[in-house]
Amino acid sequence: MGQSLNARTGPLSDVRILDLTQALAGPYCTMLLADLGADVVKVEPPGGDMGRSLGPHPADRKGCDYGGYFASVNRNKRSIVLDIKTDAGRDAFLRLVKTADAVVENAKTGVMDRAGIGYERLREINPAVVYAAIRGFGDPRTGLSPYADWPAFDIVAQSMGGLVAVTGPQGSAGYRVGPAAGDIYPGTLAALGVVSAIHAARRTGQGQFLDVAMYDAILALCEMIVYSYAGGGVIREPAGNGTPVLCPFDIFPTRDGAVAIAAPGENHWKILCDAIGRPDLVTDDRTRNGHRRVANADFVRGLVSDWTKAHSTREITAAIGGKVPVGPVNTAKDIFEDPHPRARGMLVEVEQPGDNPPLVLAGCPIKLTGTPSGIYARAPRLGENTEQILAEAGISIAHKEQS
């Protein structure tokens, strides 16, 4: 397994983020920033982030007040409890803003404004502060959506942004994709937006408001459906495990599982034909070029499937691995047994609080040689760093107790 880092060594080690987010989209955004070295201060209400209640939970629940969900997307952060509904809690937060590069939140439209900590208020205190919001349908400051006040979850964003309509078996009404793309992709884009806006603020001395709508992010992810419809009136539909424009480019059944094989180019197609014992298909009129293979996709898929079903996944990857784009359909168990994630530091063993064993988390995929990213600290217990963070801001413990 990969090992945790010993300190914040990433390229954002001189960046400070105040994190007001909960659930997944926002915490994923700030997790990326923290993995890249930012000092992320997670500002939680007295009851904590709702994500703390989600499992899987460790055996020692008293020693660890969160489960795997929270542990994954809140590593590398410090936690402070502030009740911003009170004057003392709000005042303490505003003092923290003076030293922050950015504030990130994912509340519904208007929540932070009504609490007295919206962007315009924070800009008065720190003109260089960047304020980032992740909402289902965006913020009126950047474009008023008719759905601005609607609540949204991952499945809503996937549906409205076009992802569901192009996913799943042919002839279906569409499927939600497994990972919470409606949260994770907006969070990823928001992290890029935060870094970009901080870069501009350091050049100009002026911060700005930015937001990412979950709907917008998924629409951007599905860019193909936009130009297909705009340019040719084509409404993309679920295409199963393939694509309507390349062949073969599919998931194929094996004797003991399944593999992805992509051989749409002529060189890869020739190698695949040789591997399956059908070199004649290179010149066969039905399969002699990419256009003909797409036109006869059912025929091509049937030929390849007949070959894959007669062999194990391991036999197939051994036969064409490194020659034709191929890969097994891995379960989590398979990934843990695959040497790639270990070699790349993508399975990281992280110590947990209390009398609990370490937990393996997905590592940071952004690899830097000079300023390494990664996991250097477990997720914090609720309010674990409150006194430390307040002291850094020159706020007395008595003040803390009032808040």
Sequence and secondary structure as in RCSB ss.txt:
>XXXX:A:sequence
MGQSLNARTGPLSDVRILDLTQALAGPYCTMLLADLGADVVKVEPPGGDMGRSLGPHPADRKGCDYGGYFASVNR
NKRSIVLDIKTDAGRDAFLRLVKTADAVVENAKTGVMDRAGIGYERLREINPAVVYAAIRGFGDPRTGLSPYADW
PAFDIVAQSMGGLVAVTGPQGSAGYRVGPAAGDIYPGTLAALGVVSAIHAARRTGQGQFLDVAMYDAILALCEMI
VYSYAGGGVIREPAGNGTPVLCPFDIFPTRDGAVAIAAPGENHWKILCDAIGRPDLVTDDRTRNGHRRVANADFV
RGLVSDWTKAHSTREITAAIGGKVPVGPVNTAKDIFEDPHPRARGMLVEVEQPGDNPPLVLAGCPIKLTGTPSGI
YARAPRLGENTEQILAEAGISIAHKEQS
>XXXX:A:secstr
 EE  SS  STTTT EEEE   TTHHHHHHHHHHHTT EEEEEE TT  GGGG S   S TTT    HHHHHHST
TEEEEE  TTSHHHHHHHHHHHTT SEEEE   TTHHHHTT SHHHHHHH TT EEEEEESS  TTT   TTTT 
   HHHHHHHTTTGGGSSSTTSS    SS HHHHHHHHHHHHHHHHHHHHHHHHS   EEEEEHHHHHHHHTHHH
HHHHHHH       TTSBTTBSSEEEEE SSSEEEEE  SHHHHHHHHHHTT GGGGT TTTSSHHHHHHTHHHH
HHHHHHHHHTS HHHHHHHHTTTS EEE   HHHHHH HHHHHTT EEEE  SSS   EEEE  S   SSS  S 
 S    TTTTHHHHHHHTT  HHHHHH 
